Structure formats: structure tokens, C-alpha cells
Amino acid sequence: MTTIRFFAAARAAVGVDSLTTTGPTIDGALREIDAADPSRWSALQERCSYLVDGVTTRDRATSLSGVEVVDVMPPFAGG
């Protein structure tokens, strides 16, 4: 199981701080999410970067096999 943690606008769109998933890839895991604001969440995913066990990626085809934590990082003001 992989824990997905949401920050800032991603947390607001999804409606939770974190969840666990068995999705095979980042994209597969993101598709499982029952977001509080589905249209906002759908649009936001394209702009997020993802920290996979601390390594940054934008490739949502990244495998989650053996991955413990994925941080969903939306763009932040000023950086």
C-alpha cells in the first residue's frame, strides 16, 4: 500500500490530508480518488508535481511498486 499525501490546493480539492492506495501507478492511484471537488481536482492534477519517496516527478505513469509515500504538490505562489 502507498500513502498519498495532499498539500495546499490539492488537499482542498480532494477534501482529505492523505489516503492509502493500491494503484499500480501515480495515474492509477489518482483515478481512484473520490474528490470533494472533482472538477477542481481534475484540472489541478495537470499542474502538480509528485514526490515519490522524496524524488520529484511529473510522470504520472511512474510505478508505485514498493513506494511508501507520494506527496501531491500543487504549484505554490512565489515558487
N, C-alpha and C positions, 0 to 999 in steps of 0.2 A: 504494500500500500504506500502511496505517496501522499504527503500533506501538501496542499496548495494554500498559500497564504496570500491574502489580498491587501493592497495598500491604497490609501487615498481614494481617488475616484473609482478604482476597481472595487474597493470594499463597499462604497456607496451603491454602485450598480448591482453588485451581487447580493448585498444585504447581510453578509457574514464576514468574520475575520479570517476564517480558514475552514477547510473541509478536507476529507480524505477521498482518494480516488484509486481506481484500479485501471484507469485509462492507459492504453499502451503508449500513447504519445501525448505531448502537450495539447495538440489539437483535439485528440480524442477525449482527453480529460476536460477540456474547456466546453466541449459539446454536451457533456453530462450535467453541466451546471444549470440549475433551475434558478435563474437570476430574479431578483426583486424588480429590476427594471430591464427587461430583455432587450429592448431596442438600444438603450444606452450601452449595455454590456456588449452587444454585437458590434457596435461602432467602435467601442474602446479597444477591443482586442487587437485590431489592426495597428494601433499606435503603441501598444505595450511592448516592453521588453520583459524577458523572463530570466530569473536567476535559477539555474538548475544546480542544486547543491553548491551554490556560490559562484557558478560560472554563467556569465551573461550570454544570452542568445535571443534572437528574434525568430529563429526557425521553429515553427510550431510542429514540424514533423520530428522533432527531437524525441528519441525514445525515453520512456520513463522507467525502463527496466533497471532495477537496482537503485533508483533515485529516491531519496528520502524526502526532500523538500524542494518545492518550486515556489518562488516568490513572483507574484504578478505585479510588475512595476509600471504604472502608467506614467506618462510624461508629467514632470513636475515644473511648476513655474520657476523661472530663473535657472534652469539647468535641465 
